[in-house]
Structure formats: C-alpha cells, structure tokens
Amino acid sequence: MRWMSGLSLFAGLSLSANVFAAPQTITGPATHDSLLELYTSEGCDSCPPAEQFISTLQTNGTLWTQLVPVTFHVDYWDNDGWKDPFDSHSYTERQQDLANHANSLTGKVIYTPELVLDGVAKRPGSRDNSPQIDPNTKLGPLTLTADGRKVTVQFAPTMPRSEALQAQVVLMAFGVDVPIGAGENKGKTLRHDFLVISDATGALTRGKDGNYQASVTLPQPVAVKATRYALAGWVSAADSPVPIQAAGGWLAKAP
C-alpha cells in the first residue's frame, strides 16, 4: 500500500478517434445513483485484489441503477520502476481534493488501493462498500448524450438547488490486459475494468425551469485494447469533488 500526507476496440483493435458507434443517450435513475471510485496503480502490488473486486461489479444487479464504479490510476507510484500508462496527475489531485473534504483526520491521507463511495473513503474488502444514501432518495435524473467526443450533460433535480454545480464525464474501457515489465507487479498481467481513459469537466448552467445543462468535450482517449466501453458522469457542487448524483451505462458496439 502506498501512502501520501483515450473504433473498433470491440474487435480487439487499437483505439481510434471514433470510439462511439453513433450518438447515444444514457439516463440515470431519478433515485440516488452512488459513485464508487477506486484509486489504484499498476505499480502497487496490493492493488490487483481491489481491481478484481471492481471487475466483479460488471455483473452486480445494482450496476448503473444504484452504483456507478470508476477506476482512476494515480501517478505517485511512477518512480518505483514502472510507469503506469493510464495514470494522470489530475486523478491524484482529485484523490487529494476528496481527502481534503473528509470529515476525519485519517481521511486526509491518500493511498492505494483506496475506494471512495460518495466522497467517503472505504477499505477494500470492507462489508461497508454499499451505497450509504437511501436508494429511494429522489434527487432527479442525470442524462448524458454523447455525439462523438462531445457530451451534453443534463441534470433535472427534484428540489431547487442554490449552489453552483459542475459536471464530470469519463469514458471507461473494460477487459484491458497489461503485462507488467517492472516494479512491484513485474511478471504479472493485470486486468483493468471501469478504466478511465478520458475525462472532462464543465460548469453546469441553470435554466429558467431549474434544470441544469453543460457541454463538455472528452480529450482523445488513451489507446488501449478493450472488449467494451461505458460512459459515466456525475454532478457536484462547484467547490467540492463530492458527487451529488451520478449516471452511467454501456456504450453500443460500433458496427
């Protein structure tokens, strides 16, 4: 454990700019949809079991309807012999930002593997990794409409909100196998699912009807070989990384 105080991939080919088969819309439930974030690294020998746990969520009955998992690869393992091809310092900064919003002193520390559920750190393997908010809580649906790498985000809250809101959208790859040539996992082939390969953030604008909208453009995704993709997004207050509502779903395969 490490502590600190980017198409036709469905055919097994490398990623192209045309990752989306056609314009697609994903709409989350009006009830609360929790965001489960895993912070991990290919350079961390205690991370594979946590990634294996995240992989099992592909067949979980609450996937997309109550739970939206995402996996961020951080960069603070890169000096230990293996450069993680999927890491980003912005993911490390998000993990730090979440820690700074924690309610306890121990929550100020970041590490891998770390699971964060709705902004609250959870130990991998803990029985307390289920959503903490009543799934019947009506927050209003979050909708993601992708047209190429442009994604329109719409949030229709059931109750008026006074704070400024922002949206974050991620493209995720599944079934990504990477042989590790050095570092703590040398000699292993690691399987990645819910792997974030592109992300974008944008401010939400509130309309006269009280609903919010934003348009973001995903950067060119990291090139991978994958079996399928998903799109996810969440909204939060502009001054906080803690999610208010999330949505996610599978992307249709390219013809």
VOROKOL-25133 format. One record per residue (C-alpha): x, y, z; chain. Coordinates in steps of 0.25 Angstrom, whole numbers, always signed. Layout:
% residues N
<atom><east>X</east><north>Y</north><up>Z</up><torlum>A</torlum></atom>
...
END
This chain:
% residues 255
<atom><east>+0</east><north>+0</north><up>+0</up><torlum>A</torlum></atom>
<atom><east>+5</east><north>+14</north><up>-4</up><torlum>A</torlum></atom>
<atom><east>+2</east><north>+26</north><up>+6</up><torlum>A</torlum></atom>
<atom><east>+4</east><north>+41</north><up>+3</up><torlum>A</torlum></atom>
<atom><east>+0</east><north>+54</north><up>+15</up><torlum>A</torlum></atom>
<atom><east>-33</east><north>+31</north><up>-99</up><torlum>A</torlum></atom>
<atom><east>-53</east><north>+9</north><up>-133</up><torlum>A</torlum></atom>
<atom><east>-53</east><north>-3</north><up>-132</up><torlum>A</torlum></atom>
<atom><east>-47</east><north>-8</north><up>-119</up><torlum>A</torlum></atom>
<atom><east>-59</east><north>-17</north><up>-118</up><torlum>A</torlum></atom>
<atom><east>-52</east><north>-25</north><up>-129</up><torlum>A</torlum></atom>
<atom><east>-39</east><north>-25</north><up>-121</up><torlum>A</torlum></atom>
<atom><east>-32</east><north>-14</north><up>-129</up><torlum>A</torlum></atom>
<atom><east>-25</east><north>-1</north><up>-124</up><torlum>A</torlum></atom>
<atom><east>-34</east><north>+11</north><up>-121</up><torlum>A</torlum></atom>
<atom><east>-38</east><north>+21</north><up>-132</up><torlum>A</torlum></atom>
<atom><east>-44</east><north>+35</north><up>-131</up><torlum>A</torlum></atom>
<atom><east>-58</east><north>+29</north><up>-134</up><torlum>A</torlum></atom>
<atom><east>-60</east><north>+22</north><up>-120</up><torlum>A</torlum></atom>
<atom><east>-75</east><north>+24</north><up>-121</up><torlum>A</torlum></atom>
<atom><east>-83</east><north>+16</north><up>-130</up><torlum>A</torlum></atom>
<atom><east>-93</east><north>+27</north><up>-132</up><torlum>A</torlum></atom>
<atom><east>-100</east><north>+38</north><up>-124</up><torlum>A</torlum></atom>
<atom><east>-105</east><north>+31</north><up>-111</up><torlum>A</torlum></atom>
<atom><east>-112</east><north>+35</north><up>-98</up><torlum>A</torlum></atom>
<atom><east>-111</east><north>+30</north><up>-85</up><torlum>A</torlum></atom>
<atom><east>-121</east><north>+34</north><up>-74</up><torlum>A</torlum></atom>
<atom><east>-119</east><north>+30</north><up>-59</up><torlum>A</torlum></atom>
<atom><east>-130</east><north>+28</north><up>-49</up><torlum>A</torlum></atom>
<atom><east>-137</east><north>+39</north><up>-42</up><torlum>A</torlum></atom>
<atom><east>-133</east><north>+32</north><up>-29</up><torlum>A</torlum></atom>
<atom><east>-119</east><north>+33</north><up>-24</up><torlum>A</torlum></atom>
<atom><east>-108</east><north>+27</north><up>-32</up><torlum>A</torlum></atom>
<atom><east>-95</east><north>+25</north><up>-24</up><torlum>A</torlum></atom>
<atom><east>-81</east><north>+28</north><up>-29</up><torlum>A</torlum></atom>
<atom><east>-71</east><north>+17</north><up>-25</up><torlum>A</torlum></atom>
<atom><east>-57</east><north>+22</north><up>-29</up><torlum>A</torlum></atom>
<atom><east>-44</east><north>+13</north><up>-28</up><torlum>A</torlum></atom>
<atom><east>-31</east><north>+19</north><up>-27</up><torlum>A</torlum></atom>
<atom><east>-20</east><north>+10</north><up>-32</up><torlum>A</torlum></atom>
<atom><east>-7</east><north>+8</north><up>-39</up><torlum>A</torlum></atom>
<atom><east>+0</east><north>-3</north><up>-47</up><torlum>A</torlum></atom>
<atom><east>+12</east><north>-1</north><up>-39</up><torlum>A</torlum></atom>
<atom><east>+5</east><north>-4</north><up>-26</up><torlum>A</torlum></atom>
<atom><east>+5</east><north>-19</north><up>-22</up><torlum>A</torlum></atom>
<atom><east>-7</east><north>-18</north><up>-13</up><torlum>A</torlum></atom>
<atom><east>-15</east><north>-12</north><up>-24</up><torlum>A</torlum></atom>
<atom><east>-19</east><north>-24</north><up>-32</up><torlum>A</torlum></atom>
<atom><east>-29</east><north>-30</north><up>-22</up><torlum>A</torlum></atom>
<atom><east>-36</east><north>-17</north><up>-21</up><torlum>A</torlum></atom>
<atom><east>-37</east><north>-17</north><up>-37</up><torlum>A</torlum></atom>
<atom><east>-42</east><north>-31</north><up>-37</up><torlum>A</torlum></atom>
<atom><east>-53</east><north>-26</north><up>-27</up><torlum>A</torlum></atom>
<atom><east>-57</east><north>-15</north><up>-36</up><torlum>A</torlum></atom>
<atom><east>-57</east><north>-24</north><up>-48</up><torlum>A</torlum></atom>
<atom><east>-68</east><north>-33</north><up>-41</up><torlum>A</torlum></atom>
<atom><east>-77</east><north>-21</north><up>-41</up><torlum>A</torlum></atom>
<atom><east>-80</east><north>-23</north><up>-56</up><torlum>A</torlum></atom>
<atom><east>-90</east><north>-34</north><up>-52</up><torlum>A</torlum></atom>
<atom><east>-95</east><north>-27</north><up>-40</up><torlum>A</torlum></atom>
<atom><east>-110</east><north>-25</north><up>-40</up><torlum>A</torlum></atom>
<atom><east>-109</east><north>-10</north><up>-36</up><torlum>A</torlum></atom>
<atom><east>-99</east><north>-6</north><up>-47</up><torlum>A</torlum></atom>
<atom><east>-103</east><north>+7</north><up>-53</up><torlum>A</torlum></atom>
<atom><east>-117</east><north>+7</north><up>-46</up><torlum>A</torlum></atom>
<atom><east>-111</east><north>+9</north><up>-32</up><torlum>A</torlum></atom>
<atom><east>-96</east><north>+9</north><up>-33</up><torlum>A</torlum></atom>
<atom><east>-86</east><north>+15</north><up>-43</up><torlum>A</torlum></atom>
<atom><east>-72</east><north>+10</north><up>-42</up><torlum>A</torlum></atom>
<atom><east>-60</east><north>+17</north><up>-48</up><torlum>A</torlum></atom>
<atom><east>-45</east><north>+14</north><up>-47</up><torlum>A</torlum></atom>
<atom><east>-34</east><north>+25</north><up>-46</up><torlum>A</torlum></atom>
<atom><east>-20</east><north>+22</north><up>-48</up><torlum>A</torlum></atom>
<atom><east>-11</east><north>+31</north><up>-40</up><torlum>A</torlum></atom>
<atom><east>+3</east><north>+35</north><up>-43</up><torlum>A</torlum></atom>
<atom><east>+11</east><north>+35</north><up>-29</up><torlum>A</torlum></atom>
<atom><east>+16</east><north>+21</north><up>-32</up><torlum>A</torlum></atom>
<atom><east>+23</east><north>+24</north><up>-45</up><torlum>A</torlum></atom>
<atom><east>+37</east><north>+26</north><up>-38</up><torlum>A</torlum></atom>
<atom><east>+37</east><north>+11</north><up>-33</up><torlum>A</torlum></atom>
<atom><east>+41</east><north>+5</north><up>-47</up><torlum>A</torlum></atom>
<atom><east>+28</east><north>+4</north><up>-55</up><torlum>A</torlum></atom>
<atom><east>+21</east><north>+16</north><up>-62</up><torlum>A</torlum></atom>
<atom><east>+6</east><north>+13</north><up>-62</up><torlum>A</torlum></atom>
<atom><east>+1</east><north>+17</north><up>-76</up><torlum>A</torlum></atom>
<atom><east>-13</east><north>+20</north><up>-70</up><torlum>A</torlum></atom>
<atom><east>-9</east><north>+30</north><up>-59</up><torlum>A</torlum></atom>
<atom><east>-11</east><north>+45</north><up>-59</up><torlum>A</torlum></atom>
<atom><east>-7</east><north>+55</north><up>-48</up><torlum>A</torlum></atom>
<atom><east>-21</east><north>+61</north><up>-49</up><torlum>A</torlum></atom>
<atom><east>-26</east><north>+48</north><up>-43</up><torlum>A</torlum></atom>
<atom><east>-16</east><north>+49</north><up>-32</up><torlum>A</torlum></atom>
<atom><east>-21</east><north>+63</north><up>-30</up><torlum>A</torlum></atom>
<atom><east>-36</east><north>+58</north><up>-29</up><torlum>A</torlum></atom>
<atom><east>-32</east><north>+48</north><up>-19</up><torlum>A</torlum></atom>
<atom><east>-25</east><north>+59</north><up>-11</up><torlum>A</torlum></atom>
<atom><east>-37</east><north>+68</north><up>-12</up><torlum>A</torlum></atom>
<atom><east>-46</east><north>+57</north><up>-7</up><torlum>A</torlum></atom>
<atom><east>-37</east><north>+55</north><up>+5</up><torlum>A</torlum></atom>
<atom><east>-37</east><north>+70</north><up>+8</up><torlum>A</torlum></atom>
<atom><east>-52</east><north>+69</north><up>+9</up><torlum>A</torlum></atom>
<atom><east>-52</east><north>+57</north><up>+18</up><torlum>A</torlum></atom>
<atom><east>-58</east><north>+59</north><up>+32</up><torlum>A</torlum></atom>
<atom><east>-47</east><north>+52</north><up>+40</up><torlum>A</torlum></atom>
<atom><east>-32</east><north>+53</north><up>+41</up><torlum>A</torlum></atom>
<atom><east>-30</east><north>+39</north><up>+36</up><torlum>A</torlum></atom>
<atom><east>-38</east><north>+43</north><up>+24</up><torlum>A</torlum></atom>
<atom><east>-27</east><north>+54</north><up>+20</up><torlum>A</torlum></atom>
<atom><east>-17</east><north>+43</north><up>+16</up><torlum>A</torlum></atom>
<atom><east>-18</east><north>+37</north><up>+2</up><torlum>A</torlum></atom>
<atom><east>-13</east><north>+23</north><up>-2</up><torlum>A</torlum></atom>
<atom><east>-15</east><north>+12</north><up>-12</up><torlum>A</torlum></atom>
<atom><east>-23</east><north>+4</north><up>-13</up><torlum>A</torlum></atom>
<atom><east>-34</east><north>+13</north><up>-8</up><torlum>A</torlum></atom>
<atom><east>-49</east><north>+12</north><up>-10</up><torlum>A</torlum></atom>
<atom><east>-57</east><north>+25</north><up>-9</up><torlum>A</torlum></atom>
<atom><east>-72</east><north>+24</north><up>-8</up><torlum>A</torlum></atom>
<atom><east>-80</east><north>+36</north><up>-10</up><torlum>A</torlum></atom>
<atom><east>-68</east><north>+44</north><up>-5</up><torlum>A</torlum></atom>
<atom><east>-65</east><north>+35</north><up>+7</up><torlum>A</torlum></atom>
<atom><east>-53</east><north>+26</north><up>+8</up><torlum>A</torlum></atom>
<atom><east>-55</east><north>+11</north><up>+9</up><torlum>A</torlum></atom>
<atom><east>-45</east><north>+0</north><up>+12</up><torlum>A</torlum></atom>
<atom><east>-45</east><north>-10</north><up>+0</up><torlum>A</torlum></atom>
<atom><east>-51</east><north>-23</north><up>+5</up><torlum>A</torlum></atom>
<atom><east>-60</east><north>-16</north><up>+15</up><torlum>A</torlum></atom>
<atom><east>-74</east><north>-20</north><up>+16</up><torlum>A</torlum></atom>
<atom><east>-78</east><north>-5</north><up>+17</up><torlum>A</torlum></atom>
<atom><east>-76</east><north>-3</north><up>+2</up><torlum>A</torlum></atom>
<atom><east>-90</east><north>-1</north><up>-2</up><torlum>A</torlum></atom>
<atom><east>-97</east><north>+12</north><up>-4</up><torlum>A</torlum></atom>
<atom><east>-99</east><north>+20</north><up>+9</up><torlum>A</torlum></atom>
<atom><east>-111</east><north>+28</north><up>+4</up><torlum>A</torlum></atom>
<atom><east>-125</east><north>+22</north><up>+3</up><torlum>A</torlum></atom>
<atom><east>-126</east><north>+18</north><up>-11</up><torlum>A</torlum></atom>
<atom><east>-141</east><north>+23</north><up>-11</up><torlum>A</torlum></atom>
<atom><east>-136</east><north>+37</north><up>-9</up><torlum>A</torlum></atom>
<atom><east>-141</east><north>+45</north><up>-21</up><torlum>A</torlum></atom>
<atom><east>-130</east><north>+54</north><up>-26</up><torlum>A</torlum></atom>
<atom><east>-134</east><north>+55</north><up>-40</up><torlum>A</torlum></atom>
<atom><east>-129</east><north>+48</north><up>-53</up><torlum>A</torlum></atom>
<atom><east>-115</east><north>+51</north><up>-59</up><torlum>A</torlum></atom>
<atom><east>-114</east><north>+50</north><up>-74</up><torlum>A</torlum></atom>
<atom><east>-102</east><north>+48</north><up>-83</up><torlum>A</torlum></atom>
<atom><east>-103</east><north>+50</north><up>-98</up><torlum>A</torlum></atom>
<atom><east>-91</east><north>+46</north><up>-106</up><torlum>A</torlum></atom>
<atom><east>-89</east><north>+51</north><up>-120</up><torlum>A</torlum></atom>
<atom><east>-74</east><north>+47</north><up>-124</up><torlum>A</torlum></atom>
<atom><east>-66</east><north>+52</north><up>-112</up><torlum>A</torlum></atom>
<atom><east>-76</east><north>+64</north><up>-109</up><torlum>A</torlum></atom>
<atom><east>-84</east><north>+60</north><up>-97</up><torlum>A</torlum></atom>
<atom><east>-97</east><north>+68</north><up>-93</up><torlum>A</torlum></atom>
<atom><east>-100</east><north>+67</north><up>-78</up><torlum>A</torlum></atom>
<atom><east>-114</east><north>+70</north><up>-73</up><torlum>A</torlum></atom>
<atom><east>-118</east><north>+69</north><up>-58</up><torlum>A</torlum></atom>
<atom><east>-133</east><north>+71</north><up>-54</up><torlum>A</torlum></atom>
<atom><east>-132</east><north>+72</north><up>-39</up><torlum>A</torlum></atom>
<atom><east>-145</east><north>+69</north><up>-32</up><torlum>A</torlum></atom>
<atom><east>-143</east><north>+80</north><up>-22</up><torlum>A</torlum></atom>
<atom><east>-137</east><north>+94</north><up>-25</up><torlum>A</torlum></atom>
<atom><east>-123</east><north>+96</north><up>-23</up><torlum>A</torlum></atom>
<atom><east>-116</east><north>+109</north><up>-19</up><torlum>A</torlum></atom>
<atom><east>-101</east><north>+105</north><up>-21</up><torlum>A</torlum></atom>
<atom><east>-93</east><north>+106</north><up>-34</up><torlum>A</torlum></atom>
<atom><east>-91</east><north>+92</north><up>-40</up><torlum>A</torlum></atom>
<atom><east>-81</east><north>+85</north><up>-49</up><torlum>A</torlum></atom>
<atom><east>-81</east><north>+72</north><up>-57</up><torlum>A</torlum></atom>
<atom><east>-70</east><north>+62</north><up>-59</up><torlum>A</torlum></atom>
<atom><east>-71</east><north>+52</north><up>-70</up><torlum>A</torlum></atom>
<atom><east>-62</east><north>+39</north><up>-72</up><torlum>A</torlum></atom>
<atom><east>-60</east><north>+29</north><up>-83</up><torlum>A</torlum></atom>
<atom><east>-57</east><north>+15</north><up>-78</up><torlum>A</torlum></atom>
<atom><east>-51</east><north>+3</north><up>-84</up><torlum>A</torlum></atom>
<atom><east>-52</east><north>-11</north><up>-80</up><torlum>A</torlum></atom>
<atom><east>-45</east><north>-24</north><up>-82</up><torlum>A</torlum></atom>
<atom><east>-31</east><north>-17</north><up>-83</up><torlum>A</torlum></atom>
<atom><east>-20</east><north>-27</north><up>-80</up><torlum>A</torlum></atom>
<atom><east>-6</east><north>-21</north><up>-78</up><torlum>A</torlum></atom>
<atom><east>+7</east><north>-29</north><up>-76</up><torlum>A</torlum></atom>
<atom><east>+15</east><north>-22</north><up>-65</up><torlum>A</torlum></atom>
<atom><east>+30</east><north>-22</north><up>-68</up><torlum>A</torlum></atom>
<atom><east>+36</east><north>-16</north><up>-56</up><torlum>A</torlum></atom>
<atom><east>+33</east><north>-11</north><up>-42</up><torlum>A</torlum></atom>
<atom><east>+25</east><north>-18</north><up>-31</up><torlum>A</torlum></atom>
<atom><east>+16</east><north>-25</north><up>-41</up><torlum>A</torlum></atom>
<atom><east>+27</east><north>-30</north><up>-50</up><torlum>A</torlum></atom>
<atom><east>+23</east><north>-42</north><up>-58</up><torlum>A</torlum></atom>
<atom><east>+8</east><north>-41</north><up>-55</up><torlum>A</torlum></atom>
<atom><east>-3</east><north>-38</north><up>-66</up><torlum>A</torlum></atom>
<atom><east>-13</east><north>-28</north><up>-59</up><torlum>A</torlum></atom>
<atom><east>-27</east><north>-28</north><up>-64</up><torlum>A</torlum></atom>
<atom><east>-34</east><north>-14</north><up>-63</up><torlum>A</torlum></atom>
<atom><east>-49</east><north>-11</north><up>-64</up><torlum>A</torlum></atom>
<atom><east>-56</east><north>+2</north><up>-61</up><torlum>A</torlum></atom>
<atom><east>-43</east><north>+8</north><up>-66</up><torlum>A</torlum></atom>
<atom><east>-44</east><north>+23</north><up>-68</up><torlum>A</torlum></atom>
<atom><east>-37</east><north>+26</north><up>-82</up><torlum>A</torlum></atom>
<atom><east>-42</east><north>+40</north><up>-84</up><torlum>A</torlum></atom>
<atom><east>-49</east><north>+51</north><up>-75</up><torlum>A</torlum></atom>
<atom><east>-55</east><north>+65</north><up>-76</up><torlum>A</torlum></atom>
<atom><east>-61</east><north>+75</north><up>-66</up><torlum>A</torlum></atom>
<atom><east>-70</east><north>+87</north><up>-69</up><torlum>A</torlum></atom>
<atom><east>-79</east><north>+96</north><up>-61</up><torlum>A</torlum></atom>
<atom><east>-94</east><north>+94</north><up>-61</up><torlum>A</torlum></atom>
<atom><east>-103</east><north>+105</north><up>-65</up><torlum>A</torlum></atom>
<atom><east>-117</east><north>+106</north><up>-59</up><torlum>A</torlum></atom>
<atom><east>-129</east><north>+109</north><up>-68</up><torlum>A</torlum></atom>
<atom><east>-142</east><north>+116</north><up>-64</up><torlum>A</torlum></atom>
<atom><east>-148</east><north>+103</north><up>-62</up><torlum>A</torlum></atom>
<atom><east>-138</east><north>+100</north><up>-51</up><torlum>A</torlum></atom>
<atom><east>-131</east><north>+89</north><up>-59</up><torlum>A</torlum></atom>
<atom><east>-116</east><north>+89</north><up>-62</up><torlum>A</torlum></atom>
<atom><east>-108</east><north>+87</north><up>-75</up><torlum>A</torlum></atom>
<atom><east>-94</east><north>+86</north><up>-79</up><torlum>A</torlum></atom>
<atom><east>-86</east><north>+82</north><up>-91</up><torlum>A</torlum></atom>
<atom><east>-72</east><north>+76</north><up>-90</up><torlum>A</torlum></atom>
<atom><east>-62</east><north>+70</north><up>-100</up><torlum>A</torlum></atom>
<atom><east>-55</east><north>+58</north><up>-96</up><torlum>A</torlum></atom>
<atom><east>-40</east><north>+58</north><up>-100</up><torlum>A</torlum></atom>
<atom><east>-34</east><north>+48</north><up>-109</up><torlum>A</torlum></atom>
<atom><east>-35</east><north>+35</north><up>-101</up><torlum>A</torlum></atom>
<atom><east>-23</east><north>+27</north><up>-97</up><torlum>A</torlum></atom>
<atom><east>-20</east><north>+16</north><up>-107</up><torlum>A</torlum></atom>
<atom><east>-24</east><north>+2</north><up>-102</up><torlum>A</torlum></atom>
<atom><east>-29</east><north>-11</north><up>-106</up><torlum>A</torlum></atom>
<atom><east>-42</east><north>-14</north><up>-99</up><torlum>A</torlum></atom>
<atom><east>-55</east><north>-22</north><up>-100</up><torlum>A</torlum></atom>
<atom><east>-65</east><north>-11</north><up>-98</up><torlum>A</torlum></atom>
<atom><east>-67</east><north>+3</north><up>-93</up><torlum>A</torlum></atom>
<atom><east>-76</east><north>+11</north><up>-84</up><torlum>A</torlum></atom>
<atom><east>-79</east><north>+25</north><up>-81</up><torlum>A</torlum></atom>
<atom><east>-81</east><north>+31</north><up>-67</up><torlum>A</torlum></atom>
<atom><east>-83</east><north>+45</north><up>-61</up><torlum>A</torlum></atom>
<atom><east>-87</east><north>+52</north><up>-48</up><torlum>A</torlum></atom>
<atom><east>-90</east><north>+65</north><up>-43</up><torlum>A</torlum></atom>
<atom><east>-85</east><north>+72</north><up>-31</up><torlum>A</torlum></atom>
<atom><east>-84</east><north>+86</north><up>-25</up><torlum>A</torlum></atom>
<atom><east>-74</east><north>+95</north><up>-32</up><torlum>A</torlum></atom>
<atom><east>-65</east><north>+96</north><up>-19</up><torlum>A</torlum></atom>
<atom><east>-66</east><north>+81</north><up>-16</up><torlum>A</torlum></atom>
<atom><east>-62</east><north>+68</north><up>-22</up><torlum>A</torlum></atom>
<atom><east>-73</east><north>+60</north><up>-14</up><torlum>A</torlum></atom>
<atom><east>-83</east><north>+55</north><up>-24</up><torlum>A</torlum></atom>
<atom><east>-98</east><north>+59</north><up>-23</up><torlum>A</torlum></atom>
<atom><east>-103</east><north>+50</north><up>-34</up><torlum>A</torlum></atom>
<atom><east>-97</east><north>+40</north><up>-44</up><torlum>A</torlum></atom>
<atom><east>-101</east><north>+33</north><up>-56</up><torlum>A</torlum></atom>
<atom><east>-94</east><north>+22</north><up>-65</up><torlum>A</torlum></atom>
<atom><east>-97</east><north>+12</north><up>-76</up><torlum>A</torlum></atom>
<atom><east>-91</east><north>+3</north><up>-86</up><torlum>A</torlum></atom>
<atom><east>-88</east><north>+9</north><up>-100</up><torlum>A</torlum></atom>
<atom><east>-93</east><north>+1</north><up>-112</up><torlum>A</torlum></atom>
<atom><east>-83</east><north>-6</north><up>-120</up><torlum>A</torlum></atom>
<atom><east>-78</east><north>+0</north><up>-133</up><torlum>A</torlum></atom>
<atom><east>-84</east><north>-7</north><up>-146</up><torlum>A</torlum></atom>
END
